[in-house]
Amino acid sequence: MKKINLLPFLFSASVAFATVSCGQSGTKNIDTATTGTIKISVDESYAPIIDAQIQTFQGIYKYANVQAVYKPEVQVVHDLLNDTIRFAIMARQLNDREKAEFEKFKITPRVNKIAVDGIALILNKENTDTTLTLQQVRDIFTGKTTSWGQLDPSAKEGKITIVFDNSNSSTARFIIDSINLKKPLPPNTYASTSNSNLVDYVAQNRNAIGVIGVNWISDRHDSTAISFLNRVNVVGISRKENPTSEDDFIQPYQGYLAQGTYPLRREVFIVSKEARAGLGTGFASFITGDKGQRIILKSGLVPASMPVRIVGFRE
């Protein structure tokens, strides 16, 4: 595991702007909405759910070949801007500078929201204090709070170690933008090499707090998600500065993401610059259609175009 260099977190992918071309990569071999081959770039946070989408899509359309490459968010945007792919899935829309770069070449990418996702905070099983206020979360990620004893004097003392999946990941960018309000991450922040390695580290280190996409722990029918949940605790977060009951702390369950009550919530988008109705258009239509949205629903995320049923229980 390596220590994060904080400078890359100023990360707009605009470093790649100069190389944008007006051609559409991957158009040498003509494809249709349901046939041919396309290479897509996907935020690695969404590997499980996009794998499921591709398997189902290709099972229906036998002559379609969707090749997904999973990368940190910065590299996904870099691929779009460098014209190496024409279809991306990521946890944000293009920013103004990125849009302006496409406009120079008369390209207007199409953006479709496909899901509501969240960021989960995970702890070692020995760390039984699994509730934090949003302010406490902010204090941890800005470096104001550096030990568990600062949060709870009765807790076993230990220096907090913050762990992300990758220094250029969408989860790291989300924390800096939405939680730290653009303030840098503290020196006790480290990057793993994958979500699996992140969970391994948290499971083996009592003082660690890991940051992972909800997608990796939300599907109760997925063996990987079940394995992760068996090895770590998931933090419940309260927006209230002085919560009065356990009910004030919200975990990243599907219903709370749908209601907007879970604080670390984000959206997922397809960004396509396909200039014609090719395989990218067909795959996007599948994901935003009934079958694709049901796959998202099953995964534990919130589909963009399908209502989530909220069931309440009373004792």
C-alpha positions as CSV (number, residue, x, y, z in Angstrom):
1,M,0.0,0.0,0.0
2,K,1.4,3.4,-0.9
3,K,1.0,6.8,0.6
4,I,-1.1,9.2,-1.4
5,N,0.5,12.1,-3.0
6,L,-2.0,14.9,-2.4
7,L,-1.1,16.9,-5.5
8,P,-3.0,14.6,-7.9
9,F,-6.2,15.4,-6.1
10,L,-6.3,18.8,-7.9
11,F,-7.2,16.3,-10.5
12,S,-9.1,17.7,-13.4
13,A,-8.4,15.5,-16.3
14,S,-7.7,18.6,-18.3
15,V,-4.1,17.6,-18.6
16,A,-5.2,15.5,-21.5
17,F,-7.1,18.3,-23.3
18,A,-4.4,19.1,-25.9
19,T,-4.8,15.6,-27.5
20,V,-8.5,15.6,-28.2
21,S,-9.3,15.0,-31.8
22,C,-12.5,15.3,-33.8
23,G,-12.4,11.7,-34.9
24,Q,-14.4,8.9,-33.2
25,S,-12.1,6.1,-32.1
26,G,-13.3,2.6,-32.8
27,T,-15.3,3.5,-35.9
28,K,-13.0,1.7,-38.4
29,N,-15.1,-1.5,-37.9
30,I,-18.7,-0.6,-38.5
31,D,-21.0,-1.7,-35.7
32,T,-24.7,-1.5,-35.1
33,A,-26.8,-1.1,-31.9
34,T,-26.7,-4.8,-31.3
35,T,-23.7,-6.2,-33.3
36,G,-19.9,-5.5,-33.5
37,T,-17.3,-4.7,-30.9
38,I,-16.8,-1.6,-28.7
39,K,-14.2,-0.9,-26.0
40,I,-15.6,1.2,-23.1
41,S,-13.8,2.8,-20.2
42,V,-15.5,2.3,-16.8
43,D,-14.8,3.7,-13.3
44,E,-13.5,0.7,-11.5
45,S,-15.9,1.3,-8.6
46,Y,-18.6,-0.2,-10.9
47,A,-16.9,-3.3,-12.1
48,P,-19.4,-5.8,-10.5
49,I,-22.5,-4.1,-11.8
50,I,-21.1,-3.4,-15.3
51,D,-19.9,-6.9,-15.6
52,A,-23.5,-8.1,-14.9
53,Q,-24.8,-5.6,-17.5
54,I,-22.4,-6.8,-20.2
55,Q,-23.0,-10.5,-19.6
56,T,-26.8,-10.0,-19.9
57,F,-26.5,-7.8,-22.9
58,Q,-24.2,-10.2,-24.7
59,G,-26.4,-13.1,-23.7
60,I,-29.3,-11.4,-25.6
61,Y,-27.3,-10.1,-28.5
62,K,-25.0,-12.9,-29.6
63,Y,-23.0,-10.8,-32.0
64,A,-22.3,-7.9,-29.6
65,N,-18.9,-7.7,-27.9
66,V,-18.6,-5.0,-25.2
67,Q,-15.0,-4.9,-23.9
68,A,-14.9,-3.0,-20.6
69,V,-11.6,-1.6,-19.2
70,Y,-11.9,-0.7,-15.5
71,K,-9.8,2.3,-14.4
72,P,-9.6,5.1,-11.8
73,E,-11.9,8.0,-12.7
74,V,-9.0,10.3,-13.8
75,Q,-8.0,7.7,-16.4
76,V,-11.6,7.2,-17.6
77,V,-11.9,10.9,-18.4
78,H,-8.5,10.9,-19.9
79,D,-9.6,8.2,-22.4
80,L,-12.6,10.3,-23.4
81,L,-10.6,13.4,-24.0
82,N,-7.8,11.6,-25.8
83,D,-10.3,10.0,-28.2
84,T,-9.3,6.4,-27.3
85,I,-12.8,5.4,-26.4
86,R,-16.3,6.8,-27.3
87,F,-18.2,5.5,-24.3
88,A,-17.5,5.9,-20.5
89,I,-19.3,5.1,-17.2
90,M,-18.3,7.4,-14.3
91,A,-19.5,8.9,-11.1
92,R,-19.8,12.5,-12.3
93,Q,-20.7,14.6,-15.3
94,L,-18.1,16.4,-17.4
95,N,-17.0,19.7,-15.9
96,D,-17.0,23.0,-17.8
97,R,-13.4,22.8,-19.0
98,E,-13.9,19.3,-20.3
99,K,-17.1,20.4,-22.1
100,A,-15.4,23.4,-23.6
101,E,-12.6,21.1,-25.0
102,F,-15.2,19.0,-26.8
103,E,-16.9,22.0,-28.1
104,K,-13.7,23.1,-29.9
105,F,-14.2,20.1,-32.2
106,K,-18.0,20.4,-32.5
107,I,-18.5,17.3,-30.3
108,T,-21.4,17.2,-27.8
109,P,-21.2,14.1,-25.6
110,R,-24.6,12.6,-24.6
111,V,-25.0,12.1,-20.9
112,N,-27.4,9.7,-19.3
113,K,-27.9,9.2,-15.6
114,I,-28.2,5.4,-14.9
115,A,-28.1,5.1,-11.1
116,V,-27.8,6.6,-7.6
117,D,-24.8,5.2,-5.7
118,G,-23.1,6.0,-2.4
119,I,-19.7,6.0,-0.7
120,A,-19.4,3.5,2.2
121,L,-17.0,3.9,5.1
122,I,-15.8,0.6,6.5
123,L,-14.0,-0.4,9.7
124,N,-12.2,-3.3,11.2
125,K,-14.4,-5.8,13.1
126,E,-12.6,-4.9,16.4
127,N,-13.7,-1.3,16.0
128,T,-17.2,-1.6,17.4
129,D,-18.0,2.1,17.4
130,T,-19.6,2.1,14.0
131,T,-21.5,5.4,14.1
132,L,-20.1,8.8,13.1
133,T,-21.7,12.2,12.6
134,L,-21.0,13.9,9.3
135,Q,-18.9,16.5,11.1
136,Q,-16.8,13.7,12.7
137,V,-16.3,12.3,9.2
138,R,-15.2,15.7,7.9
139,D,-12.8,16.0,10.9
140,I,-11.2,12.7,10.1
141,F,-10.7,13.4,6.4
142,T,-9.3,16.9,6.9
143,G,-6.9,15.7,9.6
144,K,-8.5,17.5,12.5
145,T,-9.2,14.1,14.2
146,T,-6.2,11.7,14.0
147,S,-7.0,9.1,16.6
148,W,-10.0,7.1,17.7
149,G,-9.6,8.3,21.3
150,Q,-10.5,11.8,20.1
151,L,-13.9,10.6,19.1
152,D,-14.6,8.4,22.1
153,P,-12.4,8.7,25.3
154,S,-13.5,5.2,26.2
155,A,-12.3,3.7,22.9
156,K,-9.1,1.8,22.6
157,E,-6.5,4.4,21.5
158,G,-5.0,4.2,18.0
159,K,-3.9,6.4,15.2
160,I,-6.4,6.5,12.4
161,T,-5.3,5.3,9.0
162,I,-7.4,6.4,6.0
163,V,-7.4,4.0,3.0
164,F,-8.7,4.6,-0.5
165,D,-8.8,2.1,-3.4
166,N,-6.7,4.4,-5.6
167,S,-5.2,7.8,-5.4
168,N,-7.0,8.9,-8.6
169,S,-10.3,7.2,-7.8
170,S,-13.8,8.7,-7.9
171,T,-14.2,7.9,-4.2
172,A,-11.2,10.1,-3.3
173,R,-12.4,12.9,-5.5
174,F,-15.9,12.7,-3.9
175,I,-14.4,13.0,-0.4
176,I,-12.3,16.0,-1.3
177,D,-15.1,17.7,-3.2
178,S,-18.1,16.9,-1.0
179,I,-16.8,16.2,2.5
180,N,-13.6,18.2,2.7
181,L,-15.0,21.1,0.7
182,K,-11.8,21.1,-1.4
183,K,-9.4,20.9,1.5
184,P,-6.6,18.3,1.0
185,L,-6.5,14.9,2.6
186,P,-4.2,14.6,5.6
187,P,-0.8,12.8,5.8
188,N,-2.3,9.7,7.3
189,T,-4.0,8.9,3.9
190,Y,-3.0,5.9,1.9
191,A,-4.0,4.2,-1.4
192,S,-4.4,0.6,-2.0
193,T,-4.3,-1.0,-5.4
194,S,-7.8,-2.4,-5.6
195,N,-11.1,-2.6,-3.7
196,S,-10.2,-6.2,-2.7
197,N,-6.9,-5.1,-1.2
198,L,-8.6,-2.2,0.5
199,V,-11.0,-4.6,2.3
200,D,-8.0,-6.9,3.1
201,Y,-6.2,-4.0,4.8
202,V,-9.1,-2.8,6.8
203,A,-9.9,-6.4,7.9
204,Q,-6.4,-6.8,9.2
205,N,-5.8,-3.3,10.8
206,R,-7.9,-2.2,13.7
207,N,-7.3,1.5,13.3
208,A,-8.0,1.7,9.6
209,I,-11.0,3.4,8.0
210,G,-11.6,2.5,4.3
211,V,-13.6,4.3,1.6
212,I,-15.3,2.1,-0.9
213,G,-18.2,2.4,-3.4
214,V,-21.5,1.0,-2.1
215,N,-21.6,-1.1,-5.3
216,W,-19.0,-3.5,-3.7
217,I,-21.0,-4.3,-0.6
218,S,-24.7,-3.8,-1.6
219,D,-25.6,-6.9,-3.5
220,R,-26.6,-9.5,-0.9
221,H,-26.7,-12.2,-3.6
222,D,-23.1,-11.6,-4.8
223,S,-20.4,-13.8,-3.2
224,T,-17.8,-11.0,-3.3
225,A,-20.1,-8.5,-1.5
226,I,-21.0,-11.1,1.1
227,S,-17.4,-11.9,1.7
228,F,-16.5,-8.2,2.2
229,L,-19.4,-7.6,4.6
230,N,-18.4,-10.6,6.7
231,R,-14.9,-9.1,7.2
232,V,-15.6,-5.5,8.0
233,N,-18.2,-3.2,9.7
234,V,-20.1,-0.5,7.8
235,V,-20.3,2.9,9.3
236,G,-23.7,4.6,10.0
237,I,-23.6,8.4,9.5
238,S,-25.8,11.1,11.0
239,R,-26.2,14.6,9.5
240,K,-27.1,15.8,13.0
241,E,-24.3,17.3,15.1
242,N,-25.9,15.9,18.3
243,P,-27.8,12.7,17.4
244,T,-30.1,11.5,20.1
245,S,-30.8,7.9,19.0
246,E,-29.4,5.1,16.8
247,D,-32.1,6.0,14.3
248,D,-30.3,9.2,13.5
249,F,-27.4,7.2,12.0
250,I,-28.0,6.0,8.4
251,Q,-26.2,3.2,6.6
252,P,-25.9,3.1,2.8
253,Y,-28.9,0.9,2.2
254,Q,-30.8,1.2,-1.1
255,G,-33.9,2.7,0.5
256,Y,-31.8,5.5,2.2
257,L,-30.0,6.2,-1.1
258,A,-33.3,6.5,-2.8
259,Q,-34.7,8.8,-0.1
260,G,-31.6,10.9,-0.1
261,T,-31.1,10.5,3.7
262,Y,-27.7,8.8,3.5
263,P,-25.2,11.7,3.4
264,L,-22.5,10.2,1.1
265,R,-24.6,9.9,-2.0
266,R,-23.6,10.3,-5.6
267,E,-24.9,9.6,-9.1
268,V,-23.7,7.4,-12.0
269,F,-23.6,8.5,-15.6
270,I,-23.0,7.2,-19.1
271,V,-21.0,9.7,-21.2
272,S,-21.1,8.9,-24.9
273,K,-19.6,10.7,-27.8
274,E,-20.8,8.2,-30.4
275,A,-21.8,10.2,-33.4
276,R,-24.2,7.5,-34.8
277,A,-26.4,4.7,-33.6
278,G,-23.6,2.2,-33.0
279,L,-23.0,-0.5,-30.3
280,G,-22.4,2.2,-27.6
281,T,-25.9,3.6,-28.3
282,G,-27.4,0.1,-28.1
283,F,-25.6,-0.7,-24.8
284,A,-26.6,2.6,-23.3
285,S,-30.3,2.0,-24.3
286,F,-30.1,-1.4,-22.6
287,I,-28.7,-0.1,-19.4
288,T,-31.3,2.7,-19.2
289,G,-34.1,0.3,-20.2
290,D,-36.1,-2.1,-18.2
291,K,-33.6,-5.0,-18.1
292,G,-30.6,-2.9,-17.3
293,Q,-32.4,-0.9,-14.6
294,R,-33.5,-4.1,-13.0
295,I,-29.9,-5.3,-12.8
296,I,-29.1,-2.0,-11.0
297,L,-32.0,-2.5,-8.7
298,K,-30.8,-6.1,-7.8
299,S,-27.3,-4.8,-7.2
300,G,-28.5,-2.6,-4.3
301,L,-28.1,0.7,-6.0
302,V,-31.0,3.0,-7.0
303,P,-32.0,2.8,-10.7
304,A,-32.4,6.1,-12.4
305,S,-35.7,5.3,-14.1
306,M,-37.4,2.7,-11.9
307,P,-39.0,3.5,-8.5
308,V,-37.6,1.8,-5.4
309,R,-40.2,0.4,-3.0
310,I,-39.6,1.6,0.5
311,V,-41.0,-0.8,3.1
312,G,-41.3,0.3,6.7
313,F,-41.7,-2.0,9.7
314,R,-43.2,-1.3,13.1
315,E,-42.7,-3.4,16.2
